[in-house]
Each structure stands twice: as structure tokens, then as C-alpha cells.
Amino acid sequence: MRRLRRLKCPPTERRGMIVIVVTIVLVMISLAGFGFVAVMYTENKAAHLNVDEIHVDNAAASGTELLKSVLAQNDEGREAMGGLFDNPDLFQGQLLFAEPGTNAVVRFSVLAPRIEEGQYIGIRYGAENESAKIDLAALSAWEQAVPDSGRKALMQLPDMTASVADAILDWLDADSAQRPNGAEQDYYASLTPPLEPRNGPVESLEELLLVKGVTREMLFGGDTNQNYLQEDDESQSVGGGMGFAAQSGRLPWAAYLTLYSARRNLRPDGTPRIDVNQSDLRALYQELSGQLNDSWVRFILAYRQYGPYAGEAAGRADATLPLDLNAPAKYKIGSLLDLVGARVSVPKSSGSAEVYQSPFTESPDVLNIHFSKLLDHVTTDKSPVLRGRIDINSAPREVIAAVPGMPDSAVEQILAGRGLAGGTEDASRRHPTWLLAQNLVSLDTMRQLMPYVTCGGDVYRAQSVGYFDSGTPAARAEVVIDATGTVPRQVYYKDLRLLGRGFDLEILRGEQLEDLPTTSAGDFGNPE
């Protein structure tokens, strides 16, 4: 019987197989190691980039906080800090953080558009006063006080039509009655999908896009990256053409409209004004005596007690008016302008009453100095905040023309008389009565305008940009800060990060690009 022999591989063949297996294992381990290194490298870059993003977010937020801190000051404090119109020392290229040993530098800038003759011409370092715009919430009140004034206000906007103006007012007013060219429930119910008109104050300007006849180009123009410039690519991207704002050469409607305008009813030093119509005359006398000339105080109290005199007697001027604080207050002062050129008849214990002239005359010097001081300290409106009034010192032509009762002939005179809109505050233009002092309007017209106008404001809009000196990454946001309360608060926020940095580094920092450090994204906190 034959026995089978087991075949055996030569030792050299076994050793060759082991080498191949070991080589394959080492290659697999190496590839796994390289893969792990690649993943770790990517994670490292992502972590550093995430840190960079956090830093620019904080930088943009710091710009917002800086704006809040400036707005928290009273008028005198803001002016001492350089103001809010164009203040590059305060709002341009502020250094937030610099990593030791690296070129990683983080800054922020706060910017607003520079507008002249109804067009964007560049940027400035500061914020926009929302009181320089038409407050949509005030239009219905204007309509009630002065019929058709709301429609007239909207018709001042560039290329506005009667049908769109009526449609906007129908959307805003509380009733369901349709205006001649407007739209109400019947029209919006016929849409697909159907809509319900607001019939009240809107919650955002974007809501106006729901109104019949309003288009995005009309409301926001063609500035798609919102940097106050019309670039070539934007010109081609809006409806295949230049877009509404670029075609007309005018600002979009959003530049003239707001939901937030307000002004604190305070003295320049930030303390509350004295209510001149309070019932306790003794308390009123004490408050006024500490702030105003005694002859002014006496005339004001006599006016409250006896009212305006309408007789033919000329009245005594520069005479000490007798004061009886036991006599009750029978009259209220509707407007402080009622005191200008007024007379009062003060009864005497025996004989006929004596007529006295107001210390406030229509003399430009009196209006600029004395009456302005009166307006600094007293008010006829107890509201702590005055909303919806137009700042005649910075509002554009279209907005000034929208003020109810504003004479057409006065608009150009106001623009010429105030000089640079929004520039350095002039004490003689601290109150709207500078229009009367410069004889731009009559006393009667000024009385009509006073409930609708102001000088200055306490709600501001700006863009805050946080960025690296290298240019990337960057964060950008548009904010509206309301400083009418004890603590300024943010009432509007729009994240503009997806629209890019928006502004060249020369604009943000005020330096040439070749002078900037060459730091790349992800290098923050990672020195070589």
C-alpha cells in the first residue's frame, strides 16, 4: 500500500509571504494614520476658523454696544464725544483684540450712509437718526389731525403713485373702508394664497411688500448686498436691469420710512422737563424759579391764572408783574408758542385790571436765546417720549415736505438755512423754533408745525462690522438702538453675514491694503 506524502513549501516561499502580509498591514496602518492626521488637521483648521468667527461676531456686537453707550448719554454728553453723524475717531477701525506674537488683529467699525440730494454718495462713521424719516405708525394720526396729510406725505417719496399711496394707507389704517385708489379685504382675499390686511401698525418694513403695488425694487432698490453702493453685478441682478433705485437715480423708499422714530422729552442735561400745565401753581412756581428768569415765571403763572388778553390795551412791558399764588389756574397752555407776543390782564384789589406784555417777543434774539432756554426746561406734553416727530435738522427734502402744514415755499429755505444736515449741533438749532427765529415760517405756521417736528432724536440705525485686518472672516449686522428708556435697547437686528463684508478694508480701517498685516483665516491664536 502506497503512502501519500505531504507537500511542503520551501522555507524561502514562506518567508516571502510573510513580508507581503506585513507590508500590506503597514500600508494600511500608515493610510489610517494619514487619514487620522488629515481629519485632525481639518478639525484643527475648523476649530480655529470657528474661534475666528466668534471673534468677529463679538467685534460686531462690540460696535453695537459702543453705539448704545454713546446713545445713553444726554445731548451734551453725545456732543462732547464727537456726535453720531460722522465720528471716525470713535467709530472707525476700533481695535478690539490683538493676539501677542501674531498678526491676528480684530477690529470693528460702525457705519451709516452718507446721503446728499436724494442719493447715496458714500458712507460715514456713525449712525442714522430714525427721526429723520417718516414714521409709518404716525401716518394714521397725521391723517386724523390734518385730513389727507398721510397721503401727501407718501406722495413725497420718489416715483410714488396715488394708487400705491392709498394702498399703503389702507393697509395701515384701522378701518375697512377702501380709499379711491387703494385696496382692502376684497382685493387681498382674492389673492393666491389669500391675505388679511394688517389694518394697524406694521411690524417691519418688509411687510409693505404684501401691499398692493409695492415691489422689492421700489422699497429696497437694487443694493442687494446693502453697502449703500450700486455695483455692476447688482445692476444686472435686479430684474435683469438696473433696478428701481438705480434707474431713477433716487433712494429707495426704505431710506425715507421707519417704525422707530422717537425723541426723549428731556432737558439737554438729561433731566425731565417741567410740566407747565400742572395744577399746583405753588409747586410750579418753585420748579420754574430755580431755572428761569423771575419775570418769565410770573408771566407764565399769570397766563395760567387769567388766560390771554384779547383787548386793545397795549400792555406794560418790562414791568414787574404782581403774583398771587392763591388764585387758581383756570387756563392751560396749548403750545409754548402761545406765550410769544401774548398779553395778560391781571386784576387789582381796587381799580381796573392791569395789562402786561409777554417777555417773549418775535425778535430773533429773543427767540434764539430766551425762548430757546424756555423750551429747554418746560413742556406742555407730559409724555416722557415724543414719537413720530420729524427732525428738521437732518431730514431730507422729501421728509421735510411731508410734515403736515409745511409750506412748500419753506422746504428749500429750511435746507439752506440749516447748513450741513446732521452735522455739529448748533445751540441756536436745538429747537424747531429756529425756523421762526430765521423768519422762514410765520408764528401761526410754527404753531401748526410744532406737534410734528423736533430737533435731534434718540433712536438710531447703523451697520456694525467686525473683521480681521486680513479681511476674512468678517461679521456684519444692521441694528436699530432705542435710547428713549433708562437703558438703550436693541429693537431691530438683521444679520448681514451672508452678504459679505460689504465694505473695502480702506473704508473700514482708513489704511491702504498694502499696509495691512497678512494674516489668513484660521491663524487667530495659532502663532507660527
Disulfide bonds with the S-S distance in Angstrom:
none
